[in-house]
Structure formats: structure tokens, C-alpha cells
Amino acid sequence: MLVKDWMTPVTETCSPTDTVEQAMRVMIKTDATGLLIVEGGRLVGIFTEQDLLKRIMIHHKDTVITPLADVMTKDPKYADAHDHVLRTFLRLFRAGYRHMPVVENGKPIGMISTHSRHVADLLVIAEYYLSKNYKKTEVERVLGLDFED
């Protein structure tokens, strides 16, 4: 169960010099709650609905002129496309993140999110192993995880 099989592929990105308004238009067009910020083919940030609320709206910043570089989350933690999806969701939940970029060979290729329809599928898988009364170490062995990560 690899991240790349559960992620939402990137269809559009923005650059740090794009404005918040431009990013909002992309998010609306793609029905996204988070957007990867890319420069020179490299992930440099992420901009989410939470950033819009906490860094723009609350401070009354002008979305027409404010560049994403001023309000994005810079150098976000990311998942490798070949990471185990359950390990990645554990990282997301433990860190309190809602979104995590997915990178393959250094190139941003997607996003994994707690808003994903796949979260329910993962909970069913976890429930299955828990219902079998496996010891924690056995679940970790079967799933190839270390829950202390």
C-alpha cells in the first residue's frame, strides 16, 4: 500500500510569486483544499484553506496583491511516493496536518489529505487487524510499520 496509489495527483500548481487570488482561483477550479507551490520543478511550499483563514483573512490582507511566498507554508514536510500509506497517515495525524505533498524522485506529483475518501478505507483495514486481537507488534509486522515513527 504505497502513497502513490492513494494520493490525489497534482493537476495544477502555483509559484511563490503568484498571488493569493490566483491560488484561490486554481483551488476553486480544481476543487482542492490545498495547493502545491513549485519553483523550478521543486516543491517550495504548500498553500491551504487554513493558510487562507489564518494568514490572510484574519489579518485583512489583500488577496489581489499578496504573493503566496508571504503566506504559504515554506518547505513543508512531504511523503515519498513509495512510502507506506498507513505510515504517512500516521505522520499526518500525529503532526496535526490535513495535507501532505507527495514527491517522487524530487518532483512533486500529488497530495495526500485527511479529507481523502481513502481515509475510511484505511480505517477499515486498521479495524480488521485490531478486531483480530493482534498484538501491537504483530500489527506492525503485518503492515510493515513502526507505530512509534
DSSP file with accessible surface (Angstrom, degrees, kcal/mol):
  #  RESIDUE AA STRUCTURE BP1 BP2  ACC     N-H-->O    O-->H-N    N-H-->O    O-->H-N    TCO  KAPPA ALPHA  PHI   PSI    X-CA   Y-CA   Z-CA
    1    1 A M              0   0   80      0, 0.0    84,-2.7     0, 0.0    85,-0.3   0.000 360.0 360.0 360.0  93.1    0.0    0.0    0.0
    2    2 A L  B >   -A   84   0A  56     82,-0.2     3,-1.4    83,-0.1     4,-0.5  -0.652 360.0-122.0 -96.4 151.1    2.1    2.9   -1.3
    3    3 A V  G >> S+     0   0    0     80,-2.4     3,-2.1    77,-0.3     4,-1.7   0.890 110.4  62.3 -54.6 -42.0    1.3    6.6   -1.1
    4    4 A K  G 34 S+     0   0   80     77,-2.4    -1,-0.3     1,-0.3    78,-0.1   0.774 100.9  53.4 -61.4 -22.7    1.3    7.0   -4.8
    5    5 A D  G <4 S+     0   0  106     -3,-1.4    -1,-0.3    76,-0.3    -2,-0.2   0.599 117.5  35.9 -84.3 -11.6   -1.6    4.5   -5.1
    6    6 A W  T <4 S+     0   0   34     -3,-2.1    -2,-0.2    -4,-0.5   112,-0.2   0.473  97.0  98.9-117.3  -9.2   -3.7    6.6   -2.6
    7    7 A M  S  < S-     0   0   32     -4,-1.7   105,-0.2    -5,-0.2    -5,-0.0  -0.263  74.3-115.6 -79.6 167.5   -2.8   10.2   -3.4
    8    8 A T  E     -B  111   0B  82    103,-3.0   103,-2.1    -2,-0.0    -1,-0.1  -0.917  39.1-122.8 -97.9 119.2   -4.6   12.7   -5.5
    9    9 A P  E     -B  110   0B  84      0, 0.0     2,-0.4     0, 0.0   101,-0.3  -0.307  26.1-106.6 -63.0 148.7   -2.3   13.5   -8.5
   10   10 A V        +     0   0   49     99,-2.2     3,-0.1     1,-0.2    25,-0.0  -0.599  40.4 169.7 -74.9 128.6   -1.3   17.2   -9.0
   11   11 A T        +     0   0  111      1,-0.4     2,-0.3    -2,-0.4    -1,-0.2   0.690  68.6  11.9-107.0 -32.3   -3.2   18.8  -11.9
   12   12 A E        -     0   0   67     18,-0.0    24,-0.4    14,-0.0    -1,-0.4  -0.996  61.8-176.4-145.6 149.2   -2.1   22.4  -11.2
   13   13 A T        -     0   0   60     -2,-0.3     2,-0.3    -3,-0.1    24,-0.2  -0.818  14.5-138.8-131.6 173.5    0.4   24.2   -9.1
   14   14 A C  B     -e   37   0C   5     22,-1.9    24,-2.9    -2,-0.3    -2,-0.0  -0.853  15.8-123.8-126.6 167.5    1.3   27.8   -8.4
   15   15 A S    >   -     0   0   31     -2,-0.3     3,-1.5    22,-0.2    53,-0.3  -0.715  30.7-107.5-106.8 162.3    4.6   29.6   -8.0
   16   16 A P  T 3  S+     0   0   11      0, 0.0    53,-2.4     0, 0.0    54,-0.3   0.762 119.2  56.6 -60.6 -22.9    5.6   31.7   -4.9
   17   17 A T  T 3  S+     0   0  108     51,-0.2     2,-0.0    50,-0.2    -3,-0.0   0.632  84.4 101.2 -86.2 -12.4    5.2   34.9   -7.0
   18   18 A D  S <  S-     0   0   41     -3,-1.5    50,-3.0    49,-0.1    51,-0.3  -0.352  78.1-112.9 -66.1 153.1    1.6   34.1   -7.8
   19   19 A T  B  >  -H   67   0D  26     48,-0.3     4,-2.2    49,-0.1     5,-0.2  -0.424  19.0-111.4 -85.5 164.3   -1.0   36.0   -5.8
   20   20 A V  H  > S+     0   0    0     46,-2.2     4,-2.9    43,-0.3     5,-0.2   0.901 119.4  56.3 -59.3 -39.9   -3.3   34.5   -3.2
   21   21 A E  H  > S+     0   0   56     42,-2.6     4,-2.3     1,-0.2    -1,-0.2   0.922 106.1  49.7 -60.8 -42.8   -6.2   35.4   -5.6
   22   22 A Q  H  > S+     0   0   89     41,-0.3     4,-1.9     1,-0.2    -1,-0.2   0.920 111.9  48.7 -60.8 -42.8   -4.6   33.3   -8.4
   23   23 A A  H  X S+     0   0    0     -4,-2.2     4,-2.8     1,-0.2    -2,-0.2   0.910 109.0  52.5 -63.7 -41.6   -4.2   30.4   -6.0
   24   24 A M  H  X S+     0   0   54     -4,-2.9     4,-2.6     1,-0.2     5,-0.2   0.903 107.7  52.1 -62.3 -39.3   -7.8   30.7   -4.8
   25   25 A R  H  X S+     0   0  161     -4,-2.3     4,-2.6     2,-0.2    -1,-0.2   0.911 110.9  47.5 -63.5 -40.9   -9.0   30.5   -8.4
   26   26 A V  H  X S+     0   0   21     -4,-1.9     4,-2.5     2,-0.2    -2,-0.2   0.927 111.8  50.4 -65.0 -43.5   -6.9   27.4   -9.0
   27   27 A M  H  X>S+     0   0   15     -4,-2.8     5,-2.3     2,-0.2     4,-0.6   0.908 113.0  45.9 -63.0 -40.7   -8.2   25.8   -5.8
   28   28 A I  H ><5S+     0   0  136     -4,-2.6     3,-0.8     3,-0.2    -1,-0.2   0.941 113.2  49.7 -67.0 -45.2  -11.8   26.6   -6.8
   29   29 A K  H 3<5S+     0   0  144     -4,-2.6    -2,-0.2     1,-0.2    -1,-0.2   0.880 120.3  35.5 -61.3 -38.8  -11.3   25.3  -10.4
   30   30 A T  H 3<5S-     0   0   44     -4,-2.5    -1,-0.2    -5,-0.2    -2,-0.2   0.391 105.4-124.5 -98.0   1.9   -9.7   22.0   -9.2
   31   31 A D  T <<5 +     0   0  150     -3,-0.8     2,-0.3    -4,-0.6    -3,-0.2   0.900  58.7 154.5  54.8  43.8  -11.9   21.7   -6.1
   32   32 A A      < -     0   0   30     -5,-2.3    -1,-0.2    -6,-0.2    -2,-0.1  -0.770  45.6-161.0-105.1 148.4   -8.8   21.4   -4.0
   33   33 A T  S    S+     0   0   37     -2,-0.3    16,-2.0     1,-0.2     2,-0.3   0.438  84.4  31.9-101.4  -4.3   -8.3   22.3   -0.3
   34   34 A G  E     - F   0  48C   9     14,-0.2     2,-0.4    15,-0.1    14,-0.2  -0.988  67.2-157.5-150.4 153.7   -4.6   22.6   -0.7
   35   35 A L  E     - F   0  47C   5     12,-2.5    12,-2.5    -2,-0.3     2,-0.3  -0.998  17.9-127.1-138.3 134.8   -2.2   23.6   -3.5
   36   36 A L  E     - F   0  46C   4    -24,-0.4   -22,-1.9    -2,-0.4     2,-0.6  -0.628  17.3-146.5 -81.7 138.0    1.5   22.8   -4.1
   37   37 A I  E     -eF  14  45C   0      8,-2.8     7,-2.9    -2,-0.3     8,-1.6  -0.933  24.2-176.6-107.3 119.5    3.8   25.8   -4.6
   38   38 A V  E     - F   0  43C  23    -24,-2.9     2,-0.4    -2,-0.6     5,-0.2  -0.933  16.2-177.2-125.1 140.3    6.5   24.8   -7.0
   39   39 A E  E >  S- F   0  42C 104      3,-2.6     3,-1.7    -2,-0.4    -2,-0.0  -0.987  78.3  -8.8-137.9 122.9    9.5   26.7   -8.3
   40   40 A G  T 3  S-     0   0   87     -2,-0.4     3,-0.1     1,-0.3    -1,-0.1   0.837 128.6 -57.3  61.0  33.3   11.9   25.3  -10.9
   41   41 A G  T 3  S+     0   0   48      1,-0.2     2,-0.4    66,-0.0    -1,-0.3   0.497 116.1 114.0  77.5   3.9   10.1   21.9  -10.7
   42   42 A R  E <  S-F   39   0C 139     -3,-1.7    -3,-2.6    65,-0.1     2,-0.4  -0.887  73.2-114.3-113.6 139.0   10.9   21.8   -6.9
   43   43 A L  E     +F   38   0C  18     63,-0.4    -5,-0.2    -2,-0.4     3,-0.1  -0.546  42.1 160.8 -68.1 122.8    8.4   21.8   -4.1
   44   44 A V  E     -     0   0C   9     -7,-2.9    31,-2.2    -2,-0.4     2,-0.3   0.496  59.3 -17.2-120.4 -11.9    8.9   25.0   -2.1
   45   45 A G  E     -FG  37  74C   0     -8,-1.6    -8,-2.8    29,-0.3     2,-0.3  -0.989  49.6-125.3-174.2 177.6    5.6   25.4   -0.2
   46   46 A I  E     -FG  36  73C  10     27,-1.6    27,-2.9    -2,-0.3     2,-0.4  -0.989  13.6-160.2-141.0 143.2    2.0   24.5    0.3
   47   47 A F  E     +F   35   0C   0    -12,-2.5   -12,-2.5    -2,-0.3     2,-0.2  -0.996  19.7 173.7-127.3 126.3   -1.0   26.8    0.5
   48   48 A T  E  >  -F   34   0C  14     -2,-0.4     4,-2.0   -14,-0.2     3,-0.2  -0.764  49.2 -98.7-126.9 171.8   -4.2   25.5    2.1
   49   49 A E  H  > S+     0   0   86    -16,-2.0     4,-2.2    -2,-0.2     5,-0.2   0.853 123.9  57.3 -57.3 -36.1   -7.6   26.7    3.1
   50   50 A Q  H  > S+     0   0   46    -17,-0.3     4,-3.1     1,-0.2     5,-0.3   0.893 104.1  51.4 -64.1 -38.8   -6.2   27.0    6.7
   51   51 A D  H  >>S+     0   0   11     -3,-0.2     4,-2.6     2,-0.2     5,-0.6   0.907 107.9  53.4 -62.3 -41.1   -3.5   29.3    5.4
   52   52 A L  I  X>S+     0   0   38     -4,-2.0     5,-2.7     3,-0.2     4,-1.1   0.938 115.5  39.4 -58.8 -45.4   -6.2   31.5    3.8
   53   53 A L  I  <>S+     0   0   97     -4,-2.2     5,-1.7     3,-0.2    -2,-0.2   0.943 124.2  36.1 -69.9 -48.7   -8.1   31.7    7.0
   54   54 A K  I  <5S+     0   0  131     -4,-3.1    -3,-0.2    -5,-0.2    -2,-0.2   0.759 129.1  28.5 -81.6 -27.1   -5.1   32.2    9.4
   55   55 A R  I  <5S+     0   0   92     -4,-2.6    -3,-0.2    -5,-0.3    -1,-0.2   0.605 131.7  23.6-111.6 -15.1   -2.7   34.2    7.4
   56   56 A I  I  <XS+     0   0    0     -4,-1.1     5,-2.1    -5,-0.6     4,-0.4   0.743 121.4  39.4-113.3 -63.8   -4.9   36.2    5.0
   57   57 A M  I > <S+     0   0  106     -5,-2.7     3,-1.3     1,-0.2    -4,-0.2   0.915 115.1  50.1 -62.2 -46.4   -8.5   36.7    6.3
   58   58 A I  T 3 <S+     0   0  115     -5,-1.7    -1,-0.2     1,-0.3    -4,-0.1   0.805 117.4  41.7 -66.1 -27.0   -7.7   37.3   10.0
   59   59 A H  T 3 5S-     0   0  122     -3,-0.4    -1,-0.3    -6,-0.2    -2,-0.2   0.307 107.8-124.5-102.4   6.3   -5.1   39.9    9.0
   60   60 A H  T < 5 +     0   0  170     -3,-1.3    -3,-0.2    -4,-0.4     2,-0.2   0.845  46.1 173.8  55.2  40.1   -7.2   41.5    6.3
   61   61 A K      < -     0   0   89     -5,-2.1     2,-0.7     1,-0.1    -1,-0.2  -0.524  38.4-109.5 -78.2 149.2   -4.5   41.1    3.6
   62   62 A D    >>  -     0   0   81     -2,-0.2     4,-2.0     1,-0.2     3,-0.7  -0.671  22.7-159.7 -81.9 114.1   -5.4   41.9    0.1
   63   63 A T  T 34 S+     0   0   30     -2,-0.7   -42,-2.6     1,-0.2   -43,-0.3   0.743  86.8  63.7 -67.7 -21.3   -5.6   38.7   -1.9
   64   64 A V  T 34 S+     0   0   74    -44,-0.2    -1,-0.2     1,-0.2   -42,-0.1   0.841 118.2  21.7 -73.3 -31.5   -5.1   40.6   -5.2
   65   65 A I  T <4 S+     0   0  121     -3,-0.7    -2,-0.2   -46,-0.1    -1,-0.2   0.600  94.8 103.7-113.7 -13.7   -1.6   41.7   -4.3
   66   66 A T     <  -     0   0   15     -4,-2.0   -46,-2.2     2,-0.0   -45,-0.2  -0.587  64.4-139.2 -77.2 120.2   -0.3   39.3   -1.6
   67   67 A P  B >   -H   19   0D  39      0, 0.0     3,-1.6     0, 0.0     4,-0.5  -0.472  16.2-122.2 -76.6 149.6    2.2   36.8   -3.1
   68   68 A L  G >> S+     0   0    0    -50,-3.0     4,-2.7   -53,-0.3     3,-1.6   0.828 108.3  71.3 -58.9 -31.6    2.0   33.2   -2.0
   69   69 A A  G 34 S+     0   0   30    -53,-2.4    -1,-0.3   -51,-0.3   -52,-0.1   0.814  96.7  52.5 -55.3 -28.6    5.6   33.5   -0.8
   70   70 A D  G <4 S+     0   0  103     -3,-1.6    -1,-0.3   -54,-0.3    -2,-0.2   0.682 124.1  22.2 -80.9 -19.9    4.4   35.7    2.0
   71   71 A V  T <4 S+     0   0    2     -3,-1.6    -2,-0.2    -4,-0.5    -1,-0.1   0.486  94.9 102.8-130.1  -6.2    1.7   33.4    3.3
   72   72 A M  S  < S-     0   0   14     -4,-2.7     2,-0.8    -5,-0.1   -25,-0.2  -0.306  79.6-103.2 -76.2 163.1    2.4   29.8    2.2
   73   73 A T  E     -G   46   0C  48    -27,-2.9   -27,-1.6    -2,-0.0     2,-0.2  -0.823  46.0-138.6 -83.2 114.6    3.9   27.1    4.5
   74   74 A K  E     -G   45   0C 116     -2,-0.8   -29,-0.3     1,-0.2   -30,-0.1  -0.515  69.7  -1.7 -81.5 146.0    7.5   27.0    3.3
   75   75 A D  S    S-     0   0  117    -31,-2.2    -1,-0.2    -2,-0.2   -30,-0.1   0.906  86.6-160.4  44.8  59.3    9.5   23.8    2.9
   76   76 A P        -     0   0   18      0, 0.0    -1,-0.1     0, 0.0     2,-0.1  -0.262  23.0-100.7 -69.1 154.0    6.6   21.5    4.0
   77   77 A K        -     0   0  128      1,-0.0     2,-0.3    23,-0.0    -2,-0.0  -0.449  50.2-169.7 -64.8 147.8    7.2   18.0    5.2
   78   78 A Y        -     0   0  120     22,-0.2     2,-0.4    -2,-0.1    24,-0.2  -0.928  20.8-122.3-140.8 164.4    6.3   15.6    2.4
   79   79 A A  E     -c  102   0B   0     22,-2.9    24,-2.7    -2,-0.3     2,-0.3  -0.849  26.1-122.8-105.4 144.6    5.8   11.9    1.7
   80   80 A D  E >   -c  103   0B  56     -2,-0.4     3,-2.2    22,-0.2   -77,-0.3  -0.656  24.4-121.2 -80.7 143.9    7.7    9.9   -0.8
   81   81 A A  T 3  S+     0   0    0     22,-2.4   -77,-2.4    -2,-0.3   -76,-0.3   0.767 113.5  51.3 -56.6 -24.8    5.5    8.3   -3.4
   82   82 A H  T 3  S+     0   0   87     21,-0.3    -1,-0.3   -79,-0.2     2,-0.1   0.346  84.4 113.6-100.0   7.3    6.9    4.9   -2.3
   83   83 A D  S <  S-     0   0   51     -3,-2.2   -80,-2.4     1,-0.1     2,-0.3  -0.385  81.9 -93.9 -69.9 156.9    6.3    5.4    1.4
   84   84 A H  B  >  -A    2   0A  41    -82,-0.2     4,-2.0     1,-0.1   -82,-0.2  -0.548  31.0-136.4 -72.1 132.3    3.7    3.1    3.1
   85   85 A V  H  > S+     0   0    0    -84,-2.7     4,-2.5    -2,-0.3     5,-0.2   0.872 101.4  52.5 -63.6 -37.1    0.3    4.9    3.1
   86   86 A L  H  > S+     0   0   18    -85,-0.3     4,-2.3     2,-0.2    -1,-0.2   0.919 108.8  50.5 -66.5 -39.7   -0.5    4.0    6.7
   87   87 A R  H  > S+     0   0   63      2,-0.2     4,-2.2     1,-0.2    -1,-0.2   0.917 110.7  50.5 -61.7 -40.2    2.8    5.3    7.9
   88   88 A T  H  X S+     0   0    0     -4,-2.0     4,-2.5     1,-0.2    -2,-0.2   0.920 109.6  48.8 -65.8 -43.2    2.1    8.5    6.0
   89   89 A F  H  X S+     0   0    8     -4,-2.5     4,-2.8     1,-0.2     5,-0.3   0.886 108.8  54.3 -66.4 -34.5   -1.4    8.9    7.5
   90   90 A L  H  X S+     0   0   43     -4,-2.3     4,-2.7     1,-0.2     5,-0.2   0.929 109.2  48.5 -60.7 -44.0    0.1    8.3   11.0
   91   91 A R  H  X S+     0   0   77     -4,-2.2     4,-2.0     2,-0.2     6,-0.3   0.917 112.0  50.0 -60.2 -44.4    2.6   11.2   10.3
   92   92 A L  H  X>S+     0   0    0     -4,-2.5     5,-2.1     2,-0.2     4,-0.9   0.954 114.9  41.6 -58.3 -53.2   -0.3   13.4    9.1
   93   93 A F  H ><5S+     0   0  109     -4,-2.8     3,-0.6     1,-0.2    -2,-0.2   0.908 114.4  50.7 -65.9 -42.7   -2.5   12.8   12.1
   94   94 A R  H 3<5S+     0   0  131     -4,-2.7    -1,-0.2    -5,-0.3    -2,-0.2   0.864 113.9  44.9 -64.9 -35.0    0.3   13.0   14.7
   95   95 A A  H 3<5S-     0   0   50     -4,-2.0    -1,-0.2    -5,-0.2    -2,-0.2   0.593 111.4-120.6 -83.9 -11.1    1.6   16.3   13.3
   96   96 A G  T <<5 +     0   0   62     -4,-0.9    -3,-0.2    -3,-0.6     2,-0.2   0.694  61.8 148.6  79.2  18.5   -1.9   17.7   13.1
   97   97 A Y      < -     0   0   85     -5,-2.1    -1,-0.2    -6,-0.3     3,-0.1  -0.527  38.7-166.2 -83.1 155.1   -1.6   18.2    9.3
   98   98 A R  S    S+     0   0  114      1,-0.3    16,-2.2    -2,-0.2    17,-0.5   0.580  77.0  32.9-107.5 -21.4   -4.5   18.0    6.9
   99   99 A H  E     - D   0 113B  18     14,-0.2    -1,-0.3    15,-0.1    14,-0.2  -0.984  57.4-176.0-136.0 148.3   -2.4   17.8    3.8
  100  100 A M  E     - D   0 112B   1     12,-2.4    12,-2.7    -2,-0.3   -22,-0.2  -0.956  25.8-127.0-144.7 124.9    0.9   16.4    2.8
  101  101 A P  E     - D   0 111B   1      0, 0.0   -22,-2.9     0, 0.0     2,-0.5  -0.317  20.2-138.4 -63.1 153.3    2.6   16.8   -0.6
  102  102 A V  E     -cD  79 110B   0      8,-2.9     7,-3.0   -24,-0.2     8,-1.5  -0.970  19.8-169.6-117.8 130.9    3.8   13.7   -2.3
  103  103 A V  E     -cD  80 108B   7    -24,-2.7   -22,-2.4    -2,-0.5     2,-0.4  -0.933  10.0-170.2-123.7 141.2    7.2   13.7   -4.1
  104  104 A E  E >  S- D   0 107B  51      3,-2.7     3,-2.1    -2,-0.4   -24,-0.0  -0.989  79.3 -13.3-132.2 124.7    8.8   11.2   -6.4
  105  105 A N  T 3  S-     0   0  155     -2,-0.4    -1,-0.1     1,-0.3   -25,-0.0   0.880 129.8 -54.6  52.1  40.3   12.4   11.5   -7.4
  106  106 A G  T 3  S+     0   0   56      1,-0.2   -63,-0.4   -64,-0.0    -1,-0.3   0.415 116.6 112.9  79.6  -2.6   12.4   15.0   -6.0
  107  107 A K  E <  S- D   0 104B 134     -3,-2.1    -3,-2.7   -65,-0.1     2,-0.3  -0.884  71.4-120.6-107.5 130.5    9.4   16.1   -8.1
  108  108 A P  E     + D   0 103B  14      0, 0.0    -5,-0.3     0, 0.0     3,-0.1  -0.517  41.2 161.3 -68.2 127.0    6.1   17.0   -6.6
  109  109 A I  E     -     0   0B  35     -7,-3.0   -99,-2.2    -2,-0.3     2,-0.3   0.486  53.3 -20.2-124.9 -11.0    3.4   14.6   -8.0
  110  110 A G  E     -BD   9 102B   0     -8,-1.5    -8,-2.9  -101,-0.3     2,-0.3  -0.976  53.4-106.5-174.4-171.2    0.5   14.7   -5.7
  111  111 A M  E     -BD   8 101B  21   -103,-2.1  -103,-3.0    -2,-0.3     2,-0.4  -0.996  13.4-156.2-141.8 140.5   -1.2   15.4   -2.4
  112  112 A I  E     - D   0 100B   1    -12,-2.7   -12,-2.4    -2,-0.3     2,-0.3  -0.952  23.6-177.0-116.8 140.4   -2.4   13.1    0.4
  113  113 A S  E >   - D   0  99B  12     -2,-0.4     3,-1.6   -14,-0.2   -14,-0.2  -0.985  42.6-130.5-142.1 148.7   -5.1   14.5    2.6
  114  114 A T  T 3  S+     0   0   36    -16,-2.2   -15,-0.1    -2,-0.3    -1,-0.1   0.645 110.8  65.6 -70.5 -11.3   -7.1   13.7    5.7
  115  115 A H  T 3  S+     0   0  102    -17,-0.5    -1,-0.3     4,-0.1   -16,-0.1   0.514  79.4 119.9 -83.0  -6.8  -10.1   14.8    3.6
  116  116 A S  S X  S-     0   0   21     -3,-1.6     3,-1.4     1,-0.1     4,-0.4  -0.261  71.5-132.2 -63.9 144.4   -9.5   11.9    1.2
  117  117 A R  T >> S+     0   0  187      1,-0.3     4,-0.7     2,-0.2     3,-0.5   0.710 104.4  71.2 -64.6 -18.2  -12.2    9.3    0.7
  118  118 A H  H 3> S+     0   0   30      1,-0.2     4,-2.3  -112,-0.2    -1,-0.3   0.682  75.8  78.2 -74.6 -17.9   -9.4    6.8    1.3
  119  119 A V  H <> S+     0   0   22     -3,-1.4     4,-2.3     1,-0.2    -1,-0.2   0.928  92.9  51.8 -58.0 -41.8   -9.2    7.6    5.0
  120  120 A A  H <> S+     0   0   59     -3,-0.5     4,-2.0    -4,-0.4    -1,-0.2   0.911 108.0  51.9 -61.6 -40.1  -12.3    5.5    5.6
  121  121 A D  H  X S+     0   0   81     -4,-0.7     4,-2.1     1,-0.2    -1,-0.2   0.916 109.4  49.5 -61.9 -42.7  -10.7    2.6    3.7
  122  122 A L  H  X S+     0   0    8     -4,-2.3     4,-2.7     1,-0.2    -1,-0.2   0.885 108.2  53.4 -65.5 -37.3   -7.6    2.8    5.8
  123  123 A L  H  X S+     0   0  110     -4,-2.3     4,-2.8     2,-0.2    -1,-0.2   0.890 107.0  52.3 -64.9 -36.2   -9.7    2.8    9.0
  124  124 A V  H  X S+     0   0   98     -4,-2.0     4,-2.3     2,-0.2    -2,-0.2   0.924 110.0  48.6 -63.9 -42.6  -11.4   -0.4    7.8
  125  125 A I  H  X S+     0   0   44     -4,-2.1     4,-1.9     2,-0.2    -2,-0.2   0.946 113.6  46.0 -62.4 -46.5   -8.0   -2.0    7.3
  126  126 A A  H  X S+     0   0   35     -4,-2.7     4,-2.5     1,-0.2    -2,-0.2   0.920 111.1  52.9 -62.4 -42.7   -6.9   -0.9   10.7
  127  127 A E  H  X S+     0   0  123     -4,-2.8     4,-2.9     1,-0.2    -1,-0.2   0.895 105.3  55.9 -59.4 -40.2  -10.1   -2.1   12.3
  128  128 A Y  H  X S+     0   0  112     -4,-2.3     4,-1.0     1,-0.2    -1,-0.2   0.955 110.6  42.9 -57.9 -50.6   -9.7   -5.5   10.7
  129  129 A Y  H  <>S+     0   0   49     -4,-1.9     5,-1.3     1,-0.2     3,-0.4   0.900 115.3  49.3 -66.2 -37.9   -6.3   -6.0   12.3
  130  130 A L  H ><5S+     0   0  107     -4,-2.5     3,-1.7     1,-0.2    -1,-0.2   0.893 106.9  56.0 -67.4 -36.4   -7.5   -4.7   15.6
  131  131 A S  H 3<5S+     0   0   63     -4,-2.9    -1,-0.2     1,-0.3    -2,-0.2   0.738  98.4  61.9 -69.4 -20.0  -10.5   -6.9   15.6
  132  132 A K  T 3<5S-     0   0  109     -4,-1.0    -1,-0.3    -3,-0.4    -2,-0.2   0.397 111.1-123.4 -83.9   3.2   -8.3  -10.0   15.2
  133  133 A N  T < 5 +     0   0  145     -3,-1.7    -3,-0.2     1,-0.2    -2,-0.1   0.831  47.7 171.8  57.1  35.5   -6.8   -9.1   18.5
  134  134 A Y      < -     0   0   84     -5,-1.3    -1,-0.2     1,-0.1     2,-0.1  -0.463  37.8-109.8 -67.3 147.0   -3.3   -8.9   17.1
  135  135 A K    >>  -     0   0  164     -2,-0.1     4,-2.4     1,-0.1     3,-0.5  -0.454  32.1-108.1 -70.5 154.5   -0.7   -7.6   19.5
  136  136 A K  H 3> S+     0   0  112      1,-0.3     4,-2.5     2,-0.2     5,-0.2   0.905 121.2  51.8 -52.2 -43.1    0.6   -4.2   18.5
  137  137 A T  H 3> S+     0   0   98      1,-0.2     4,-2.1     2,-0.2    -1,-0.3   0.860 108.2  51.7 -66.5 -32.2    3.9   -5.6   17.4
  138  138 A E  H <> S+     0   0   58     -3,-0.5     4,-2.9     2,-0.2     5,-0.2   0.911 109.2  49.4 -69.8 -41.1    2.1   -8.2   15.2
  139  139 A V  H  X S+     0   0    9     -4,-2.4     4,-2.7     1,-0.2     6,-0.2   0.938 111.1  50.5 -62.0 -42.9    0.1   -5.4   13.5
  140  140 A E  H  X>S+     0   0   29     -4,-2.5     5,-2.6    -5,-0.2     4,-1.1   0.919 112.0  47.5 -60.8 -41.7    3.3   -3.5   12.9
  141  141 A R  H  <5S+     0   0  165     -4,-2.1     3,-0.4     3,-0.2    -2,-0.2   0.953 113.4  46.8 -65.5 -47.1    4.9   -6.6   11.4
  142  142 A V  H  <5S+     0   0   50     -4,-2.9    -2,-0.2     1,-0.2    -1,-0.2   0.912 120.7  37.9 -62.6 -42.3    2.0   -7.4    9.2
  143  143 A L  H  <5S-     0   0   16     -4,-2.7    -1,-0.2    -5,-0.2    -2,-0.2   0.554 108.4-121.8 -87.5  -7.6    1.6   -3.8    7.9
  144  144 A G  T  <5 +     0   0   46     -4,-1.1     2,-0.3    -3,-0.4    -3,-0.2   0.877  68.2 129.5  70.6  36.1    5.3   -3.2    7.8
  145  145 A L      < -     0   0   12     -5,-2.6     2,-0.5    -6,-0.2    -1,-0.2  -0.823  55.8-149.3-122.5 160.4    5.1   -0.3   10.2
  146  146 A D    >   -     0   0   69     -2,-0.3     3,-2.2    -3,-0.1    -9,-0.1  -0.955  14.9-158.2-124.2 107.4    6.6    1.0   13.4
  147  147 A F  T 3  S+     0   0   46     -2,-0.5    -1,-0.1     1,-0.3   -10,-0.0   0.588  87.3  68.1 -67.1  -6.9    3.8    3.0   15.2
  148  148 A E  T 3         0   0  129     -3,-0.0    -1,-0.3     0, 0.0    -3,-0.0   0.530 360.0 360.0 -87.9  -4.6    6.4    4.9   17.2
  149  149 A D    <         0   0   95     -3,-2.2    -4,-0.0     0, 0.0     0, 0.0  -0.295 360.0 360.0 -62.5 360.0    7.6    6.7   14.0
